[in-house]
């Protein structure tokens, strides 16, 4: 089973969400760790190659988890946020892209 690594403040962002959302997102990430697909997801090529988003909906709102699982060593969580409109906000896209670029740079530096 792959470990989960959080990029930037994504762990703190997840912890700031309602407990029910944390539990659902955590369970979906556990499925990804096992090599399975989450229940509700879609590819996010606009963030980067292999990036996907887990979609979580509950009584408090709609939430998203950007992650990449294509690397052999780990599942990387790039960004966690509450979605406030139909379309994903530009700042959320840009933060995901920035963290993905940081992840790729770090992987090169450590020789992965």
C-alpha positions as CSV (number, residue, x, y, z in Angstrom):
1,X,0.0,0.0,0.0
2,X,1.3,3.4,-0.9
3,X,1.8,6.0,1.7
4,X,0.0,9.4,1.4
5,X,2.2,12.5,1.4
6,X,0.7,16.0,1.7
7,X,2.1,18.8,-0.4
8,X,2.2,22.4,1.0
9,X,-0.6,23.0,3.5
10,X,-2.9,20.4,2.1
11,X,-2.9,18.4,5.4
12,X,-3.9,21.4,7.4
13,X,-6.5,22.3,4.8
14,X,-8.1,18.9,5.2
15,X,-8.1,19.2,9.0
16,X,-9.9,22.5,8.7
17,X,-12.9,20.8,6.9
18,X,-15.9,19.4,8.7
19,X,-15.3,16.0,10.4
20,X,-17.7,14.2,8.1
21,X,-15.8,15.5,5.0
22,X,-12.5,14.5,6.6
23,X,-13.7,11.0,7.1
24,X,-15.1,10.7,3.6
25,X,-12.0,12.1,2.0
26,X,-9.8,10.0,4.2
27,X,-11.6,6.8,3.2
28,X,-11.4,7.7,-0.5
29,X,-7.6,8.4,-0.2
30,X,-7.3,5.0,1.5
31,X,-8.9,3.4,-1.5
32,X,-6.4,5.2,-3.7
33,X,-3.5,3.9,-1.5
34,X,-4.8,0.4,-2.2
35,X,-4.7,1.0,-5.9
36,X,-8.5,1.4,-6.2
37,X,-10.5,4.2,-7.7
38,X,-12.4,6.6,-5.4
39,X,-16.2,6.5,-5.6
40,X,-16.5,10.0,-7.2
41,X,-13.5,11.4,-9.1
42,X,-12.4,13.0,-12.4
43,X,-9.1,13.6,-14.1
44,X,-7.7,17.1,-13.7
45,X,-5.3,17.4,-16.6
46,X,-5.4,21.2,-16.2
47,X,-3.5,20.8,-13.0
48,X,-0.9,18.3,-14.3
49,X,-0.4,14.9,-15.9
50,X,-2.0,12.2,-13.8
51,X,-3.7,14.6,-11.4
52,X,-7.2,13.6,-10.3
53,X,-9.8,15.1,-8.0
54,X,-11.9,13.4,-5.4
55,X,-15.3,14.9,-5.2
56,X,-17.0,15.0,-1.8
57,X,-20.5,16.4,-1.2
58,X,-22.3,16.6,2.2
59,X,-24.8,18.9,4.0
60,X,-22.1,21.5,4.5
61,X,-21.1,21.9,0.9
62,X,-19.0,20.5,-1.9
63,X,-15.3,19.7,-1.4
64,X,-12.4,18.7,-3.6
65,X,-9.1,16.9,-3.1
66,X,-6.5,17.2,-5.9
67,X,-4.1,14.2,-5.8
68,X,-1.6,12.3,-7.9
69,X,-1.2,8.6,-7.6
70,X,0.8,7.7,-10.7
71,X,4.2,7.7,-8.9
72,X,5.3,4.3,-7.5
73,X,6.5,5.6,-4.1
74,X,3.4,7.5,-2.8
75,X,0.1,9.2,-3.3
76,X,0.5,12.9,-3.1
77,X,-2.3,15.2,-2.0
78,X,-1.8,18.6,-3.7
79,X,-4.8,20.7,-2.6
80,X,-7.9,20.3,-0.5
81,X,-10.7,23.0,-0.5
82,X,-14.4,23.8,-0.4
83,X,-15.8,24.5,-3.8
84,X,-17.8,27.7,-3.8
85,X,-19.1,27.8,-7.4
86,X,-20.0,25.5,-10.2
87,X,-16.6,26.1,-11.9
88,X,-13.4,25.4,-10.0
89,X,-11.9,28.8,-9.0
90,X,-8.8,30.0,-10.8
91,X,-6.8,30.4,-7.5
92,X,-7.5,26.7,-6.6
93,X,-6.4,25.6,-10.1
94,X,-3.2,27.7,-9.8
95,X,-2.4,26.4,-6.4
96,X,-2.8,22.9,-7.6
97,X,-0.5,23.6,-10.5
98,X,2.1,25.3,-8.4
99,X,2.2,22.4,-5.9
100,X,2.4,19.9,-8.7
101,X,5.3,21.7,-10.2
102,X,7.0,21.8,-6.7
103,X,6.4,18.1,-6.4
104,X,8.0,17.4,-9.7
105,X,11.0,19.5,-8.9
106,X,11.4,17.8,-5.5
107,X,11.2,14.4,-7.1
108,X,14.0,15.3,-9.5
109,X,16.2,16.7,-6.7
110,X,15.9,13.5,-4.7
111,X,16.4,11.3,-7.7
112,X,12.9,9.7,-7.9
